[in-house]
Amino acid sequence: MLFTKARIAVFIDGCYWHGCPVHYVASKSNTAYWDDKIIRNRVRDAETTALLKGRGWQVLRFWAHVPPLEAADEIVTAVEQSGRGLQ
């Protein structure tokens, strides 16, 4: 999600696809492919975050297991603190 006026980018990262330190379980088949895929995803995530931050955006990342209301509260707080509101 993007909040363009507030310059906030929100990502919800899936536990498997992005290598969640709590829930990620490595594949038992085709391990070389999947291990490399997850590493590439994490590298791309870090590059994307760095690029956006370098351009003045605030980046919020949540794991898919984070309760939606918890994530929503943090997003609302960030948008409100940006001084640009939700309009």
N, C-alpha and C positions, 0 to 999 in steps of 0.2 A: 504494500500500500504506500502511496505517496500523499503527503500533505504538502502540496507545492508552496502555498503561501507561508507555511511555517518552516519549510525546508526540512521536513522530517521524512525519512524513508523507514518503512517497517517491513521486516522479513520474519516469516514464520518458517523455521527450519525443521524439516522432518527428522526424527531421531535416527532413522536408518540412513537416509540419503546424505546427511551432513555429519554423521559420526558422533552423535550425542555421547558425552562421557558417562552418562548414567544408563542409557537404554540401548546403545548400539551393540549389536551382536553380529560378529563377522559371519559372512556367508560360509557355508561348509562345502560349497561346490564352486568351481571356477574362481577360486580365491584370489589368484593373481589379478584377474580382471576387476573384481569387485573391490579389493583393497586399493588398487590404483584409482578406481572411479571415485571412491569416497575421499581419498587424499586430494584428488583434483578438485572435487566439489569444495572441500575445505579451503584449499588454496584460492579458488575463485571467490569464495565468500570473503576471505580476508582482503583480497585485491579490490573487490567491489566496495567493501566498507572503507578501505583506505582512500579509494578514488572519490567516493561521495564525501567523506570527511574533508578531504583536501579541497573540495569545491564548496565547503561551507555548510554541508548538510549534517544534521544529527541522524545517526543510524541507530535504530532499535532492533535488536534481534531477539527472538523468543524461540525456544524449543517448542515443538508441537505439543509436548506434554504439559506445558504451562496452562493453568486454568484460564479460559478465555476472559473472564472478568478481571483477573489479575493483570493480564496483558493490556486489556482495554483501559484499566485505571492508569497504568503507566503511560500509555499513549496519550490519554486525555491530559494528564499532568504535563507531559512534555509539550504538547501543543499549547496549553494554557501558558506555560512558562516562556514560550517563544514570543509571546506578546502579539501574536497574529491571529489568535482565536480559531474557532472551528468553522467560521463562515467561509 
